[in-house]
Amino acid sequence: MPKKTPENSVIHPFALDKISMWGKAISAQRKLRRITMRDFAQRANISLNTLQRIERGEHSVMAGNYLNAMCVLGILGKLCITPEHSMMVSYVERVRVVRGDPDYF
C-alpha cells in the first residue's frame, strides 16, 4: 500500500510538470520496446502498483523509483541532466562589512 502524502505538502507546479513528463516518457518508452508492465516492474525491482503510479506521474512515488525505471530503459541521461561541477560546490565567501561605512544600510 502506498504511503500517504501529508495533506499540507505543497509541490511546485514546475516540479509536478517534470514528474508528469517523466511518467509519460517512461510509459511511452516501455510501450515502444513492447515490454509488459509485469516484466518491466520485475526488471526495475518495483511492484506493479508502483509502476502504474509512476506511469500516471504521481508525485508521491519515491524519486529513486522514477530514476531506477529510467535507468532500466536507458533514458536517465536524456531526462535528467547531470549538474555542472560548479553547481555542486558551495562557494561561501565571507564579506566583512565595516559598520562605519556610509553605504551600510
Long-range contacts (C-beta under 8 A, 24 or more apart in sequence): 2-49, 2-50, 2-53, 2-60, 2-61, 3-60, 4-60, 5-59, 5-60, 11-59, 15-59, 16-59, 19-57, 19-58, 19-59, 19-66, 20-57, 21-57, 21-79, 22-54, 22-57, 22-66, 22-70, 22-79, 23-54, 23-55, 23-56, 23-57, 23-58, 23-66, 24-55, 24-57, 25-70, 25-75, 25-79, 26-54, 26-55, 26-66, 26-69, 26-70, 26-73, 26-75, 27-55, 29-73, 29-75, 30-55, 30-73, 33-73, 40-69, 40-72, 43-72, 44-68, 44-69, 44-72
